[in-house]
Amino acid sequence: MALTTMKTNIHLHQTHHSLADFEGIFTSLAQLCQAPGLHLFSETFLAGYPLKDLVLQSSFIEAYTKHLEEINLWLKGLPKHNWRALSGGLEYQEHQIKNVIYELIPGEGLKKIYTKRLLPNYDIFDEQKYFTNSEENFFYEYNNQIFGLLICEDMWASSFYKIDPCQLMIEEMKAKKIEVDGIINLSASPFDLDKDEKRKSRAQSLSKLFKAPFIYLNRVGGEDEIVFDGSSFVVNNDQTIIELAAFTAESKSFTLPEKLDQYDSYESKKQILWEELFLPQLSFEKKLPLIKRWTEKDCERAFNALAFGLHEYAHKSGFKNFLVALSGGLDSALVLAIVKLALKKDQSVEAIYMPSIHSSSLSTQLCEKMCRDNDIPLKHLPIKFLHSTVKNTFTQTFEEDFGGLTDENVQARLRGMLLYTRSNQTGAMVINTSNKSELAVGYSTQYGDSVGAISLLGDLYKSEVFWLANYLNKISPGIIPEEIINRGPSAELRPNQLDQDSLPPYEKLDAILEGILSYKMSRDQLIIKGFDTSEVDRVIKLFTRSEYKRAQFCPIIKIKAKSFGFGYRVPINKCSNFYF
Amino acid sequence: MALTTMKTNIHLHQTHHSLADFEGIFTSLAQLCQAPGLHLFSETFLAGYPLKDLVLQSSFIEAYTKHLEEINLWLKGLPKHNWRALSGGLEYQEHQIKNVIYELIPGEGLKKIYTKRLLPNYDIFDEQKYFTNSEENFFYEYNNQIFGLLICEDMWASSFYKIDPCQLMIEEMKAKKIEVDGIINLSASPFDLDKDEKRKSRAQSLSKLFKAPFIYLNRVGGEDEIVFDGSSFVVNNDQTIIELAAFTAESKSFTLPEKLDQYDSYESKKQILWEELFLPQLSFEKKLPLIKRWTEKDCERAFNALAFGLHEYAHKSGFKNFLVALSGGLDSALVLAIVKLALKKDQSVEAIYMPSIHSSSLSTQLCEKMCRDNDIPLKHLPIKFLHSTVKNTFTQTFEEDFGGLTDENVQARLRGMLLYTRSNQTGAMVINTSNKSELAVGYSTQYGDSVGAISLLGDLYKSEVFWLANYLNKISPGIIPEEIINRGPSAELRPNQLDQDSLPPYEKLDAILEGILSYKMSRDQLIIKGFDTSEVDRVIKLFTRSEYKRAQFCPIIKIKAKSFGFGYRVPINKCSNFYF
């Protein structure tokens, strides 16, 4: 039934609120819903995402229920008007919780019109723990135009789900002889480096399938380790109609485009596992697989995500000042560079250099150079005397000296203690400096250099640390001294120590780790890919043995499909080491 | 169809294997399956539980598939025999994984006969993340007798599941005119203090529903924070036919009892949430709710679970020696007592006392007394000098002294560093000494007294710490000096510090915390229960602010339905503090 009506004005509200910030959410709603047309808000906008166990807590339920009632009352009190809003929210009903879309009607109230069908329950997602799905109406009519509704995951097709919402909607359209004027997907979809393209490409496919524009609305925000980038968009066939910014709250309006006379044909492609959609690709072009080299765009995205995640975490835990332990190596220099470049007007960062007897004078010089060149306050806090005091105490008390790993760990732990003492003294947030390669093989000291409130590099392999450092030096020349980038990695905890002495070269190490983590490759599969048996075995041994360290690690800002952290769930203790 | 056959011999094998210990599992199978009759093994016995992300890893899948093939070949190679075995296992099929029961038939092979229907996905359980359920055959015939099959969760009825397997089975029995001779439930069910009674009571109900004996078989083992107690049993109506030990691998055989002429009537009772089944009850008898006082049986169970969990964790991570930091307070004394009483022949424990300028001479005396009386080596490692060195360094470097919380934390972190240095030196495992009340309000120093490989008391409120200490002193007089039990709790990090100065009395604090955690009570609900507004607000503030500490805490041996750890999933940062 094609009526000749004015095409609808649609207002995309890519908002940025904290979990359960009911006052802020209400204020936004009231401010943003004014112009005629259809106002769209993201998945669970009315509540927050991911709330985890909070959705089961009485205080949350009481406050959220009150909040919904207030919205309802506000709407009823409004004069009738030709705007409508669609917003994600939660529906509590008979001990079930549903992830739904509400229609907000001025002069009338709040009405549930759609329930999420696919509840993701992999990696960081636990939606089946909290929500019940259901299979209700797909279609929403406004201004004589019909929209197909989806919530986030509903737009994907994976063979491990029993249903495929988009196929179901197509079948219903055929059965009921409905043509849609647009598809609306309200999302709360975490960022990862490759996701933007994947989302857009899928949206274009679905635009072809439904022969209509596809509207994708995503939230902005950082919740512990997860960042939501927004990056909302509208596509029609292969054409991008409108795009919203990444990591910034933004409202944009557009007029729903006419449907095209001709859409390209839709290619159905089901994934076996959801993760395949977002799998960071190893490059298999060379003899050995390698981590796919980051483009400038990747570097820019990564930097933006890390800076945004850092600010979100700091703001929500009440910090304005940051503290970084500088070692003279690349990881801590990159962390300091990111923090410095991301710094807002009312924030500050301080670096501390804590040399031991094994620290080289080059390390001292490079730390000083970096801080001098970039106007960062640097404090020296040598641990030599404390270190020898601990050694003496042990010799006296236990009549036994220590060396080797014990001696290395003492230095790292003394630094951890001093760093946190300074943090306590100034109220600054300690930023962790470990990278993903180190975390994977356990190359850090528990309660030593592994400390921190949040980790910026915990989702970056060492190869990626180099790429990002070079990129930052390009956009901000001199932010990291070149000599730091070009030094061989060393913990400087014993004389002449170099990481490469005990590990495969980083490009191999990183590829093996990515094979294990994202491709779930076995030992034998890695060897078939061309890696040395002894190197694979060494990495697997280090990897499986260091689970206990990762179990006590701080949150890591997640920029990949597969990261250490909340979505990485493995036994700490395993029977043997053949698992990976 | 009632045939006059010999009643079946049933062999319950309550086994104890590490995750994916395929060699051990195969050996057990071959050794235990010999006598005529029906041999039963627990849920996922062939693979291990909980495997978490390991079930997705190629190395695991390859090794498990090979292991199944070996069992199959072994069975085919056996002469035909009148024993059968039923064992839990995993089935990989077309990218789906199912939690199933296999029938093992000598001379024939391995055959899947049942798939788990209810996949728990709350608290520590993530089964919907990994497994697909299905609704196949319930019934298994052996020796002319018919058994109804269930796997673990299938025996429970909760209104948040869409199906109720026991009701479905009853309906199928009626439709097909089947009478069962017994119900078999193969489980991998984690221990908690109240669970044994709940399981048995539910099994008795189901015996009445099905008018047949109910056979409950559970595994033994400790996987990180979770302990499986075994405690398998068979009931018929209200009568217990056989019981197996807690925390010990054991095989017991029995002859399937005749069905009774008369069973009591079944009372259907659906829970709204699964947790309600296992809810630790606050006692509401007095004016204010209180933590339900532990009986001697509770104390015994708790001690056994903690000792077992400790040994499992230590064994699997390769430790034979333990290290406890003794403070002169009750928590560390109780931890040391548990370790000492649990110690095996080839194991040892050492205590370290690390007094600061604020430590009282009474603390010194009590630590010495405890260790002397119980033959535990005690080392003194005063931190006074290190403490003043750190203070001097800070004064010099930053031209700023520190006091207050910073000064308290320095002491705790110096101790953490020294404790781990000793651990590195001797290869001993550090046992954490925090209790659940402290963890909940954040009364510990991150990287200080919160360190450890595993926590024994992290699931015990302070009230329960007292009860367990008194119990241990009763069964082993003098294990903890009475003066330690009767001292007021103090961190001794500043002059005359007492925990009670800044917190409600422990019995109130513990009840508020249990209200929040297990009952999910809101602030207002707690106040209605009779707690002071100011105390509730203070506890909530401390609780919500200390999430970041719990996020980096070590595994806690879980002895309750609701514990901190893997099953406790909350945002670290929240918008405000009204949630609990």
Interface residues (C-beta under 8 A of the other chain):
Chain A: S18 L19 A20 D21 G48 P50 L51 K52 D53 L54 L56 Q57 S58 S59 F60 I61 E62 A63 H95 Q96 N121 Y122 D126 Q128 K129 T132 S159 F160 E223 D224 I272 L273 Y313 K316 S317 K379 H380 L381 F385 L386 T389 V390 T393 F394 T397 F398 E400 F402 L405 T406 N409 V410 R413 L414 G416 M417 L418 Y420 T421 R422 N424 Q425 Q446 Y447 V451 A453 K520 M521 S522 R523 D524 Q525 Y548 A551 Q552 F553 C554 P555 F566 Y568 R569 V570 P571 I572 N573 K574 C575 S576 F578 Y579 F580
Chain B: S18 L19 A20 D21 G48 P50 L51 K52 D53 L54 L56 Q57 S58 S59 F60 I61 E62 A63 H95 Q96 N121 Y122 D126 Q128 K129 T132 S159 F160 E223 D224 I272 L273 Y313 K316 S317 K379 H380 L381 F385 L386 T389 V390 T393 F394 T397 F398 E400 F402 L405 T406 N409 V410 R413 L414 G416 M417 L418 Y420 T421 R422 N424 Q425 Q446 Y447 V451 A453 K520 M521 S522 R523 D524 Q525 Y548 A551 Q552 F553 C554 P555 F566 Y568 R569 V570 P571 I572 N573 K574 C575 S576 F578 Y579 F580
